[in-house]
Amino acid sequence: MRLMQKKLSLPFLVLLGLPATAMGFALAVQISALSWLLRTRYQLDIHEIGIVWAAGPLAGIIGQMLIGIVSDKVWFWGGRRRPFILIGGLLTALSLLALPAIGLIDNALGLDAILGVSIAVALALDLSINVSFNPTRSIIADVTPEGPQRTAAYTWMQTVSGSFGVLAYAVGAVFGNIVLIYFGVALVLLFSLLPPLLIAEPRTLAGTGGGDASAPKLGLMTVLLLMRPLWPFALYAVVAMGLKLSGHAQHSLWIEAGFAALAVAFIAHALLEPQPAAHTAHEDLPAFRKVLSAHALSWIGVQTMFVYMIAFVQQRFPTLDDAATGSLMASAFLALNAVGALVPALLLNPLARRFGEVPVHAASLVLMALGFAFVYAFGNTPEMVYVGMAIMGLGWGAIVSLPFAIFSQCVAPARIGLYMGVFNLSVVLPQLAVSLGVGMLIERLPDKGSVFLIGAVTAALSALAWMAVKRVPLAGARG
């Protein structure tokens, strides 16, 4: 195993991606089963389902940032990432077991509060996943050099993870979501507990000069400025949560419109920020802020689809019963993930070596926008929905692989956990906005196909934003 790790052989790259696969599989189970359970078994409204899904982004904000910072600094159980992968994997499996038991938990506690118990279970699951998610991706940067080998590692990570994601939706489509949940428990335990024990983590990270001395320390204000493009999303989350907690769950959408305009202004400012010349800076933070901006835009559409596709399916296919609705959704996500699993290593990695990661990623998002538009316009039969979701898979495979390779090569290796946590904010803060704001919009719009129209617009805008990111090699970076 040590020899395979030294050579970064294909079997080792596959092994390296298994912990991330475990967490990705848990998310696939959540995507396939959570909204279906809440809507069909517990009859929650669309905006209530959005509130439950808000638990995930909140857990990501807390978990990934905190664990990322801590895992950069500690060393025990033979690693800096290994302990958190092991602990998070065990907790994730236990939380998955609670999903089909939400009603039983509510009855056992005598609460008669399905919404509150659903939020608690979803929060426990997402906190557990987020304990491991940052370390499972950071460990890849820890053991691979910058350049093509790291890009290959992240694309193979997504190919392995995506392949098992396909299996998740296949199990859900054929055997039902309840069987999928229990299957997920076993797989999460296997892939999160065994592989970390076989990966040797470096005690001293490459490029750190034996510690953190090669890069100046980051204070709280510097970190806050680093995430400046995401400020409007964070501020909206505070305002929207305050309104919901004060009993104003339903209100005019002028607040959302104002924050959307503010977000556009902050993102535009980040995209127009000049980057340093090549080899003049240890960290290209303007490029990192551009990555945050572009990645956030793509996740607005993706999360809208994940959370509210149930409303689209129930409106377009009103004759389906609950089981058939769940099967259609599982099959649609299977088509998305089947393509998303194949393209990273087999297509995106070779293209990125020739044309560069950023242009390839932007082109993939253009295709994803076309897939969203296809479902909106022609998704009146299950087969047409599957075709559109397959087209979207070209962009999905890029979203969950290439950005990690891009951003990890413009920041200091000694702080990759911290930056991974900040980068995750470009996922969870848009997710939170979708859960708190977009749900009200979807509920009020008569055409639930708007779920895919929103995706088409945001994916296209994200593609344009990514073209503002210039690849500037770091001083002393290895190719």
Secondary structure as GFF3:
##gff-version 3
##sequence-region A 1 479
A	DSSP	alpha_helix	2	7	.	.	.	ID=ss1
A	DSSP	alpha_helix	10	36	.	.	.	ID=ss2
A	DSSP	pi_helix	37	41	.	.	.	ID=ss3
A	DSSP	alpha_helix	46	53	.	.	.	ID=ss4
A	DSSP	alpha_helix	55	73	.	.	.	ID=ss5
A	DSSP	alpha_helix	82	98	.	.	.	ID=ss6
A	DSSP	three_ten_helix	99	101	.	.	.	ID=ss7
A	DSSP	alpha_helix	102	109	.	.	.	ID=ss8
A	DSSP	alpha_helix	114	143	.	.	.	ID=ss9
A	DSSP	alpha_helix	148	175	.	.	.	ID=ss10
A	DSSP	alpha_helix	177	193	.	.	.	ID=ss11
A	DSSP	alpha_helix	195	198	.	.	.	ID=ss12
A	DSSP	alpha_helix	220	226	.	.	.	ID=ss13
A	DSSP	three_ten_helix	228	230	.	.	.	ID=ss14
A	DSSP	alpha_helix	231	245	.	.	.	ID=ss15
A	DSSP	alpha_helix	254	271	.	.	.	ID=ss16
A	DSSP	alpha_helix	285	316	.	.	.	ID=ss17
A	DSSP	alpha_helix	322	343	.	.	.	ID=ss18
A	DSSP	pi_helix	344	348	.	.	.	ID=ss19
A	DSSP	alpha_helix	349	355	.	.	.	ID=ss20
A	DSSP	alpha_helix	357	378	.	.	.	ID=ss21
A	DSSP	alpha_helix	382	399	.	.	.	ID=ss22
A	DSSP	alpha_helix	402	407	.	.	.	ID=ss23
A	DSSP	three_ten_helix	413	415	.	.	.	ID=ss24
A	DSSP	alpha_helix	416	433	.	.	.	ID=ss25
A	DSSP	pi_helix	434	438	.	.	.	ID=ss26
A	DSSP	alpha_helix	439	444	.	.	.	ID=ss27
A	DSSP	alpha_helix	450	466	.	.	.	ID=ss28
###
